[in-house]
Amino acid sequence: MHALISGAGIAGPVLAYWLHRHGWQVTVVEKAAGIRAGDGGHAVDLFGPAVDVIERMGLLPRVTAARTANDTITLFRTGRDPISLATADLAGGISGRHVEIMRGTLAGMLHDATRDDVDYRFETVIEQLDGARAVLSDGSTVEADLVAGADGLHSRVRALTFGPEPDHRRFLGAYLAVYTLPDVLGTGPTVAAFTAPDLAATVYPTLTPGLSRALFLVRTPEDLPLDRRGPDQLTRLVGDGLGPRVSAILEHAAGAGDFYLDDISQIRMDSWSRGPVTLVGDAGYGPGPAVGGGTSLAAAGAYVLAAELRDVTAGEIPTALHRYEQALAGPVRHSRRIGPKVLDAIVPRSRLQVWATAQAMRLIPRLPGPARRRLTSFGGGPAAMLDGLVLR
């Protein structure tokens, strides 16, 4: 049996690993020139079953050793004293197993775990699909038994199989931007945070000395075209609303080789499989980048998909894909409620909410454990999303 997977981020390599373990031949195509490994991307969370998946792959010791080491988050306010909070207190609402790691670091580890057993073809995309027969951008044709789109929010496999992106996308009214810059704030292991109405920014250390990552969340009704998402757009959207420290951070956006700006949107589909073609991770059920626990859902979803495809014949694939969708239906429904809640909690809509955020940071360390957990759990958000998922 031969699987063609589009996308070499998180879901794609996890699926490739387990399909290979189940005896499949696997080809992965990826439009980028290589794996975006290292400190790239933003910090992502692995919760519960997603941690179990990583452990079953034998990667948990490496992942744990590379977890982020941010001890404190400090809220900086123009003209006022900063407020600091231990990240252990902020994570009080997370129950069960949890690891936070940079997305690029995790992607590099997943590629390392699969590169010897999987045919990776970089700078290559699927141009045409007819069932599981794919014409690639390099001119070759792949006759597969299964095609899996693990190619993210703007999935090409989804567009080829299910139609245009707007048919399946729900814009949450916000954008995410991330990029690497020198440690201009000099805050060491501290995460520096800034908020204003409709704006939030954090700058956190990376594993590379002297470098930091900036992350911006901007609430706006504008739905920017994909070709108008450069550093100049971020500067325009943020303006000087977060103060002079952040203005200095923004100056490094234009020179960042890894600058990324994208909309925070959900993918909502009643079904994400058709014939021998299926979607996994953000391509099929993305809950919203950086706010919805999408990395955990992608890793767990890829594992479940591979488990359902174990020992099937080509004629049994559609039935296996239906079982895959049934297994994930609950977590996917839960995930759709998370993004808007998290955005409301971390991107204030008014000056009153900016003030309330500062007061909450002062209050959290003084609360008894149960009250602190309720306040920091985002209503049972990403950490609880996979609670009902049982891995075979």
Buried (B, 14 or more C-beta within 10 A) or exposed (E): BBBBBBBBBBBBBBBBBBBBEBEBBBBBBBBEEEBBBBBBBBBBBBBBBBBBBBBBBEBBEBBEEBBBEBEBBBBBBEEEEBBBBEBEBBBBBBBEBBBBBBBBBBBBBBBBBBBEEBBBBEEBBBEEBEBBBBBBBEEEEBEBBBBBBBBBBBBBBBBBBBEEBEEBBBBBBBBBBBBBBEBBBEBEEBBBBBBBBBBBBBBBBBBEEEBBBBBBBBBEEEEBEEEEBEBEBBBEBBEEBBBEBBBEBBEBBEEBEBBBBBBBBBBBBEEBBBBBBBBBBBBBBBBBBBBBBBBBBBBBBBBBBBBBBBEBEEEEBBEBBBBBBEBBEBBBEBBBBBBBBBBBBBBBEEEEBBEEBBEBBEBBBEBEEEEBBEBBBBEBBBBBBBBEBEBE
